[in-house]
Amino acid sequence: MDEAGPVVVGVDGSPSSLTAVETAAREARAHGVALRVVHAFGRPPARIPAGGRPWEPASAAGVPQLIDGTLGEAEQRAHAAAPGVQADHEVVVGDPVEVLEIESHTASMIVVGSRGLGRFGTLLVGSTAGQLAAHASCPVLVVRGDPRPAGPVLLAVDGSPAARGAVEFAFSQATRHGTDLVALHVWSNRTERAYASPADPPFVTYDEGRLHDEEERVLAEALGGMGDLYPDVRVERRLVRGRVRHTLIEAGADAGLLVVGARGRGGFTGLLLGSVSQAVLHHAPCPVAVVRTH
């Protein structure tokens, strides 16, 4: 991730992608960087020259009309949402997910809509969205629901080292947009901290009061030091006993952005995107940012 790199948005002319353009333009203005609008279509060439990119500048007939139409409207939306933002665009031939993955190496953020036309329309079907969120080198923001720019940033806290990047990103977003931050940690008696040791059986007796105190400690440690780095951000800490995915999705109804890590506790170590991240990508009622810790 290049923090000074542009905010890159994938666009195909669908209503969802044009809404994503508006969100991306506001993010570019908030971060003080340029906006890059990318339309990718088709498949990459069968043979790629050594050292070359897996796509090529588009030169097919009809591209000028595409630029004047789809990308022209996208730029109009961008300037209306964030007047003065610097924007450029490119039309390329290649697999959209692969194109955006490579764009992420020099971007500060990748923004996509939740539904689109053609190949961009498959971003949230099956494992494709997971592929982008799991492999991108910068945060991936999926515009879902009804974006509320003034709503608080909702941070999903699980206390895992892999989620540290999500914590830092959430505080940065809150301070850049001048919003509050809600740090939500969901726990239950099925958590691994309910047991005295890894060898304990799932029916072991536990001290619920002590477990609650432990979860409070996890939440406090996850946010440790952030108050000094971001003194202007007002933080509400929420410790909720319940089901993680259901609780996060429900809390997202009032949020402007839900921030999750690419992987948390539990699951198989070989998976790059956790089940909670996948669930909110599909069902959250607000935009979702998935952040990998590198």
C-alpha positions as CSV (number, residue, x, y, z in Angstrom):
1,M,0.0,0.0,0.0
2,D,1.2,3.5,-0.9
3,E,-0.5,5.9,1.5
4,A,0.2,8.8,-0.9
5,G,-1.1,6.7,-3.9
6,P,-4.4,7.3,-5.5
7,V,-7.8,6.0,-4.5
8,V,-8.6,3.5,-7.3
9,V,-12.2,2.8,-8.1
10,G,-13.5,0.1,-10.5
11,V,-16.3,1.3,-12.7
12,D,-18.5,-0.3,-15.3
13,G,-21.4,2.1,-15.6
14,S,-23.8,0.3,-13.3
15,P,-25.6,2.3,-10.6
16,S,-23.6,0.5,-7.9
17,S,-20.2,1.4,-9.5
18,L,-21.3,5.0,-10.0
19,T,-22.1,5.2,-6.3
20,A,-18.7,3.7,-5.6
21,V,-17.2,6.5,-7.7
22,E,-18.8,9.1,-5.4
23,T,-17.6,7.3,-2.3
24,A,-14.1,7.0,-3.8
25,A,-14.0,10.7,-4.7
26,R,-14.8,11.6,-1.1
27,E,-12.2,9.3,0.2
28,A,-9.6,10.7,-2.2
29,R,-10.4,14.2,-1.0
30,A,-10.3,13.2,2.7
31,H,-6.9,11.5,2.1
32,G,-5.5,14.3,0.0
33,V,-4.7,12.1,-3.0
34,A,-5.8,11.7,-6.6
35,L,-8.7,9.6,-7.8
36,R,-8.1,6.9,-10.4
37,V,-11.1,5.5,-12.3
38,V,-10.5,2.1,-13.9
39,H,-12.7,0.2,-16.3
40,A,-11.4,-3.3,-17.2
41,F,-13.0,-5.7,-19.5
42,G,-12.2,-8.9,-21.3
43,R,-9.4,-11.3,-20.6
44,P,-5.6,-10.7,-20.5
45,P,-3.6,-11.7,-23.6
46,A,-2.6,-15.4,-23.7
47,R,1.0,-14.6,-23.9
48,I,2.5,-11.9,-21.6
49,P,6.0,-10.4,-22.4
50,A,8.6,-10.9,-19.7
51,G,8.2,-8.1,-17.1
52,G,5.0,-6.9,-18.7
53,R,1.6,-6.3,-17.1
54,P,-1.0,-9.0,-17.5
55,W,-3.2,-6.6,-19.4
56,E,-2.8,-4.1,-22.2
57,P,-4.3,-0.6,-22.9
58,A,-7.6,-1.1,-24.7
59,S,-7.7,-0.2,-28.4
60,A,-10.9,-2.0,-29.5
61,A,-13.6,-0.2,-31.5
62,G,-16.1,1.7,-29.3
63,V,-13.6,2.6,-26.6
64,P,-13.9,6.4,-27.4
65,Q,-17.7,6.1,-26.8
66,L,-17.1,4.2,-23.6
67,I,-14.8,7.0,-22.4
68,D,-17.2,9.7,-23.3
69,G,-20.1,7.8,-21.8
70,T,-19.3,5.5,-18.8
71,L,-16.1,7.2,-17.7
72,G,-17.4,10.7,-18.5
73,E,-20.4,10.1,-16.2
74,A,-18.1,8.7,-13.6
75,E,-15.9,11.8,-13.6
76,Q,-19.0,14.0,-13.4
77,R,-20.2,12.1,-10.4
78,A,-16.7,12.3,-8.8
79,H,-16.5,16.1,-9.2
80,A,-20.0,16.6,-7.9
81,A,-19.3,14.5,-4.8
82,A,-15.9,16.0,-4.1
83,P,-15.4,19.3,-6.0
84,G,-11.7,19.9,-6.8
85,V,-10.6,16.3,-6.5
86,Q,-8.0,15.4,-9.1
87,A,-9.2,12.5,-11.3
88,D,-7.9,10.5,-14.2
89,H,-9.1,7.3,-15.9
90,E,-7.9,4.3,-17.9
91,V,-9.7,1.7,-19.9
92,V,-7.8,-1.6,-20.0
93,V,-8.2,-5.1,-21.3
94,G,-7.9,-7.7,-18.6
95,D,-9.6,-9.6,-15.8
96,P,-11.0,-6.8,-13.5
97,V,-10.1,-8.5,-10.3
98,E,-6.5,-9.1,-11.4
99,V,-6.3,-5.6,-12.7
100,L,-7.4,-4.2,-9.4
101,E,-5.1,-6.4,-7.4
102,I,-2.1,-5.0,-9.3
103,E,-3.4,-1.5,-9.0
104,S,-3.5,-2.0,-5.2
105,H,0.3,-2.1,-5.1
106,T,0.5,1.6,-5.7
107,A,-2.9,2.6,-4.4
108,S,-3.9,3.9,-1.0
109,M,-7.3,2.2,-1.3
110,I,-9.4,0.2,-3.8
111,V,-13.1,1.0,-4.0
112,V,-15.7,-1.2,-5.7
113,G,-19.5,-1.4,-5.8
114,S,-21.4,-4.3,-4.4
115,R,-23.1,-5.2,-7.8
116,G,-22.2,-4.3,-11.3
117,L,-22.4,-5.3,-15.0
118,G,-20.4,-8.1,-16.6
119,R,-17.3,-9.3,-14.8
120,F,-17.5,-6.5,-12.2
121,G,-20.9,-7.8,-11.4
122,T,-19.3,-11.0,-10.0
123,L,-17.2,-9.2,-7.4
124,L,-19.4,-10.4,-4.6
125,V,-20.4,-13.7,-6.0
126,G,-18.6,-16.8,-4.8
127,S,-14.9,-16.3,-3.9
128,T,-14.1,-13.4,-6.2
129,A,-14.7,-10.7,-3.7
130,G,-12.8,-12.8,-1.2
131,Q,-9.9,-13.0,-3.6
132,L,-9.7,-9.2,-4.0
133,A,-10.0,-8.5,-0.3
134,A,-7.6,-11.3,0.6
135,H,-4.8,-10.5,-1.8
136,A,-5.0,-6.7,-2.4
137,S,-2.0,-4.8,-1.0
138,C,-4.2,-1.9,0.3
139,P,-7.6,-1.7,2.0
140,V,-10.5,-2.7,-0.1
141,L,-13.8,-0.7,0.4
142,V,-16.9,-2.3,-0.9
143,V,-19.8,0.1,-1.2
144,R,-22.9,-1.6,0.2
145,G,-26.3,-0.4,1.4
146,D,-27.0,3.3,1.6
147,P,-23.7,5.2,2.2
148,R,-23.8,7.6,5.2
149,P,-20.7,9.7,5.0
150,A,-21.5,11.3,8.4
151,G,-22.1,8.1,10.2
152,P,-19.6,6.7,12.7
153,V,-16.9,4.3,11.8
154,L,-17.7,0.8,13.2
155,L,-14.6,-1.2,14.0
156,A,-14.8,-5.0,14.5
157,V,-12.3,-5.8,17.3
158,D,-11.2,-9.4,17.8
159,G,-7.8,-8.8,19.5
160,S,-5.9,-10.8,16.9
161,P,-2.5,-9.5,15.6
162,A,-3.9,-9.7,12.1
163,A,-6.5,-7.1,12.9
164,R,-4.0,-4.4,13.9
165,G,-4.1,-2.9,10.5
166,A,-7.9,-2.6,10.6
167,V,-7.7,-0.8,14.0
168,E,-5.2,1.8,12.6
169,F,-7.3,2.2,9.4
170,A,-10.5,2.7,11.3
171,F,-9.0,5.5,13.5
172,S,-7.5,7.1,10.4
173,Q,-10.9,7.1,8.7
174,A,-12.6,8.6,11.7
175,T,-10.2,11.5,12.0
176,R,-10.1,12.2,8.2
177,H,-13.9,12.3,8.0
178,G,-14.5,14.0,11.4
179,T,-16.7,11.2,12.7
180,D,-17.0,9.1,15.9
181,L,-15.6,5.6,16.1
182,V,-17.5,2.6,17.6
183,A,-15.2,-0.2,18.7
184,L,-17.3,-3.3,18.9
185,H,-16.0,-6.6,20.4
186,V,-18.3,-9.5,20.3
187,W,-17.8,-12.5,22.6
188,S,-19.5,-15.7,23.7
189,N,-18.9,-18.7,26.0
190,R,-17.7,-20.5,22.9
191,T,-14.7,-18.3,22.6
192,E,-11.3,-19.9,23.0
193,R,-10.7,-17.7,26.1
194,A,-13.5,-19.6,27.9
195,Y,-11.2,-22.5,28.5
196,A,-8.3,-22.8,30.9
197,S,-6.1,-24.5,28.3
198,P,-6.3,-25.6,24.7
199,A,-6.8,-29.2,25.9
200,D,-10.0,-28.4,27.8
201,P,-13.2,-30.0,26.3
202,P,-16.0,-27.7,25.0
203,F,-18.2,-28.6,28.0
204,V,-15.6,-27.4,30.6
205,T,-16.9,-25.3,33.4
206,Y,-15.8,-21.7,33.2
207,D,-16.1,-18.5,35.2
208,E,-18.3,-16.2,33.2
209,G,-17.4,-13.1,35.2
210,R,-13.7,-13.7,34.7
211,L,-14.3,-14.4,31.0
212,H,-16.1,-11.0,30.7
213,D,-13.2,-9.3,32.4
214,E,-10.8,-11.0,30.0
215,E,-12.8,-9.8,27.0
216,E,-12.7,-6.2,28.3
217,R,-9.0,-6.5,28.5
218,V,-8.8,-7.8,24.9
219,L,-10.8,-4.7,23.8
220,A,-8.7,-2.3,25.7
221,E,-5.4,-3.8,24.5
222,A,-6.6,-3.7,20.8
223,L,-7.2,0.0,21.1
224,G,-4.0,0.6,23.2
225,G,-2.1,3.7,22.1
226,M,-4.7,4.8,19.5
227,G,-6.0,7.6,21.8
228,D,-2.5,9.2,21.8
229,L,-2.2,9.0,18.0
230,Y,-5.7,10.2,17.3
231,P,-6.8,12.4,20.3
232,D,-9.5,14.1,18.2
233,V,-11.5,10.8,17.7
234,R,-14.3,10.2,20.1
235,V,-14.4,6.4,20.8
236,E,-17.4,4.4,22.1
237,R,-16.4,1.0,23.3
238,R,-19.0,-1.8,23.1
239,L,-18.6,-5.2,24.6
240,V,-21.4,-7.4,23.4
241,R,-22.1,-11.1,24.1
242,G,-23.7,-12.7,21.1
243,R,-23.0,-14.1,17.6
244,V,-20.3,-12.2,15.8
245,R,-21.6,-12.0,12.3
246,H,-25.2,-11.2,13.3
247,T,-24.1,-8.5,15.8
248,L,-21.8,-6.8,13.4
249,I,-24.4,-6.8,10.6
250,E,-27.1,-5.4,13.0
251,A,-24.7,-2.7,14.3
252,G,-23.9,-1.7,10.7
253,A,-27.3,-0.2,10.2
254,D,-26.2,3.0,11.9
255,A,-22.6,3.1,10.6
256,G,-21.0,5.1,7.9
257,L,-18.4,2.4,7.4
258,L,-17.7,-1.1,8.9
259,V,-14.0,-1.9,9.2
260,V,-12.9,-5.6,9.6
261,G,-9.6,-7.4,9.3
262,A,-9.0,-9.9,6.6
263,R,-8.5,-12.6,9.1
264,G,-9.2,-13.0,12.8
265,R,-9.1,-15.7,15.4
266,G,-10.2,-19.2,14.7
267,G,-10.6,-21.0,11.4
268,F,-7.9,-22.5,9.3
269,T,-4.6,-20.7,9.2
270,G,-4.4,-21.2,5.4
271,L,-7.5,-19.1,4.7
272,L,-6.7,-15.5,3.8
273,L,-10.2,-14.2,4.4
274,G,-12.1,-15.1,7.5
275,S,-15.8,-16.1,7.6
276,V,-16.8,-13.0,9.4
277,S,-15.2,-10.8,6.8
278,Q,-16.9,-12.7,4.1
279,A,-20.3,-12.5,5.8
280,V,-20.2,-8.8,6.2
281,L,-19.1,-8.3,2.6
282,H,-22.3,-10.1,1.5
283,H,-24.8,-8.8,4.1
284,A,-23.7,-5.6,5.8
285,P,-26.2,-2.7,5.4
286,C,-23.3,-0.2,5.0
287,P,-20.0,0.1,3.2
288,V,-17.4,-2.4,4.3
289,A,-13.6,-2.0,4.4
290,V,-11.4,-5.1,4.6
291,V,-7.9,-4.4,5.8
292,R,-5.0,-6.8,5.7
293,T,-2.1,-6.4,8.1
294,H,1.2,-6.8,6.2
